Amino acid sequence: MPQQENINNLLDLNAQLPRTTVTALIKAVEQKPSRKNACMDKFEMEIVAPESIPFEGQNVVVAGRPFNFYVNYSAAARRRSIMELRGKLGLEIGDVYTVPSEDEIKSGAYTTIPEIQELTKSIVGLGVEIEISTEPVYKTEPGTWDKYILDEQGQKQVVSHRIVADVSQVKSPPRPLDGLGPAM
């Protein structure tokens, strides 16, 4: 039998959100090359709590909203990234690990840091408390990412908002979701 539904209770994947802390599930971690041919981890996340967040006089449903964050292992970022993985995610990464060269990554012969990949994959299915915010996504010319379409006032046209987060914003080490408190 059909049931009534309130549009205000539906998940809006494009809604703007305030800076807030949520509980998120680590759905997957994939280690792959970045656009600049460095190893990186892509963390696929999903908000599990709270159900909604008050914003600009409305309750915005967020439970179920997906987002990603990335950890870059380029030569310039590697030390900071590893220190954050140790401190924020509690991963016991050793001091010695195998890093592919840029040529190995470009050729596809070797694209991961096995010692780190094994550890990051071990936390899939666990939850973290993480601070998130959103940033606007602008309309661009087809096939481009940096040629913005402007409105009548010469402003970039906002088409949606994407969640922004990174490993430095993790507030709790990964643990089973039933062990996490409510998000603040």
Legacy VTK file of the C-alpha trace (Angstrom):
# vtk DataFile Version 3.0
C-alpha trace
ASCII
DATASET POLYDATA
POINTS 184 float
0.000 0.000 0.000
1.403 3.459 -0.885
2.356 5.669 2.030
2.603 9.404 2.449
6.012 10.972 2.464
7.225 14.386 3.599
9.732 15.918 1.174
11.498 17.535 4.156
12.428 14.072 5.426
14.214 13.015 2.218
17.979 12.903 1.839
19.301 15.810 -0.257
22.676 14.801 -1.688
23.354 18.358 -2.831
22.353 20.418 0.221
24.680 22.939 1.784
25.653 22.028 5.358
27.277 23.903 8.221
30.657 22.798 9.593
29.731 19.987 11.961
30.914 16.663 13.347
29.178 13.500 12.157
29.586 9.770 12.601
30.614 8.185 9.320
31.093 4.619 8.113
34.283 3.786 6.217
32.674 1.939 3.296
35.797 1.319 1.206
39.422 2.347 0.835
41.099 2.202 -2.541
44.776 2.953 -3.090
45.397 4.268 -6.577
47.494 6.827 -8.426
46.615 10.502 -8.172
46.402 12.753 -11.224
49.980 13.800 -10.452
51.258 10.208 -10.359
51.615 9.741 -6.626
50.037 6.996 -4.568
46.894 8.017 -2.700
44.111 6.439 -0.691
40.505 7.241 -1.540
38.280 6.770 1.518
34.623 6.215 0.594
32.484 7.327 3.526
28.793 7.493 4.445
27.180 9.559 7.183
25.305 7.345 9.634
24.511 9.884 12.383
22.938 12.209 13.098
19.817 11.649 11.058
19.573 15.358 10.265
21.365 18.647 10.934
19.667 21.989 11.579
20.739 24.580 8.999
19.204 27.928 8.107
15.911 27.177 9.844
15.496 23.674 8.401
16.503 20.166 9.359
18.636 18.801 6.528
18.606 14.985 6.343
22.208 13.754 6.159
22.145 10.088 7.237
23.080 8.067 4.169
24.870 10.929 2.412
28.114 9.700 0.850
31.406 11.573 0.644
35.048 10.850 -0.068
38.333 12.056 1.258
41.823 11.398 -0.004
45.220 10.824 1.577
48.076 11.728 -0.756
51.465 10.020 -0.540
53.400 12.335 -2.875
56.973 13.054 -1.830
55.883 16.472 -0.524
52.929 15.141 1.498
54.083 11.652 2.516
55.480 12.387 5.989
52.442 14.466 7.039
50.031 11.891 5.588
51.661 8.994 7.409
51.772 10.940 10.686
48.032 11.713 10.334
47.213 8.073 9.568
49.136 7.070 12.691
47.629 9.773 14.918
44.069 10.162 13.628
43.312 6.616 12.470
45.596 4.757 14.884
47.288 2.804 12.086
50.590 1.258 13.090
52.572 2.147 9.991
56.231 1.243 10.315
59.092 3.613 9.612
60.137 1.698 6.489
57.810 1.056 3.548
58.013 0.551 -0.205
57.224 3.566 -2.410
56.902 3.213 -6.182
58.650 5.734 -8.413
56.678 8.178 -10.539
57.658 6.165 -13.645
56.351 2.927 -12.079
53.066 4.646 -11.255
52.754 6.185 -14.745
53.344 2.818 -16.390
50.886 1.094 -14.064
53.525 -1.445 -13.073
53.434 -0.537 -9.398
50.829 1.846 -8.009
50.452 1.125 -4.290
52.343 1.230 -1.032
51.555 -2.320 0.129
52.384 -1.782 3.808
49.957 1.143 4.022
47.281 -0.341 1.759
46.980 -3.427 3.958
46.421 -1.245 7.045
43.944 1.196 5.485
41.853 -1.674 4.105
41.728 -3.193 7.602
39.490 -0.367 8.872
36.768 -0.759 6.222
33.423 -1.335 7.971
34.388 0.714 11.008
33.157 4.188 11.906
34.794 7.486 12.833
33.654 10.823 14.102
34.756 13.413 11.540
34.244 17.115 11.039
32.717 17.976 7.675
31.688 21.064 5.769
30.459 21.677 2.237
31.725 23.678 -0.700
29.834 24.766 -3.789
30.062 22.869 -7.061
29.847 25.242 -10.001
28.334 24.691 -13.429
31.028 24.331 -16.095
31.133 24.101 -19.845
30.623 20.503 -21.020
33.823 18.448 -20.913
35.677 20.946 -18.700
36.227 21.320 -14.983
37.510 24.904 -14.864
35.528 26.851 -17.495
32.672 28.160 -15.386
29.297 29.207 -16.745
28.340 32.593 -15.319
24.884 33.930 -14.506
23.486 37.337 -15.560
25.414 39.053 -12.742
28.705 37.470 -13.813
28.745 35.027 -10.865
29.539 31.315 -11.075
26.370 29.214 -11.050
26.144 26.869 -8.048
24.627 23.511 -9.012
25.179 21.625 -5.742
27.335 21.360 -2.631
29.855 18.587 -1.974
31.061 17.458 1.409
34.629 18.423 2.226
36.690 16.461 4.760
40.161 15.052 5.204
42.007 12.788 7.593
43.093 15.754 9.762
39.413 16.276 10.685
38.926 12.784 12.127
37.961 13.170 15.800
38.022 9.512 16.904
39.975 6.424 15.902
38.049 3.868 13.828
35.889 1.474 15.825
32.657 -0.473 15.439
29.728 1.858 14.883
27.964 0.702 18.046
30.995 1.984 19.990
30.673 5.542 18.691
28.720 8.165 20.541
26.213 10.493 18.932
27.713 13.138 16.657
27.767 16.658 17.989
LINES 1 185
184 0 1 2 3 4 5 6 7 8 9 10 11 12 13 14 15 16 17 18 19 20 21 22 23 24 25 26 27 28 29 30 31 32 33 34 35 36 37 38 39 40 41 42 43 44 45 46 47 48 49 50 51 52 53 54 55 56 57 58 59 60 61 62 63 64 65 66 67 68 69 70 71 72 73 74 75 76 77 78 79 80 81 82 83 84 85 86 87 88 89 90 91 92 93 94 95 96 97 98 99 100 101 102 103 104 105 106 107 108 109 110 111 112 113 114 115 116 117 118 119 120 121 122 123 124 125 126 127 128 129 130 131 132 133 134 135 136 137 138 139 140 141 142 143 144 145 146 147 148 149 150 151 152 153 154 155 156 157 158 159 160 161 162 163 164 165 166 167 168 169 170 171 172 173 174 175 176 177 178 179 180 181 182 183
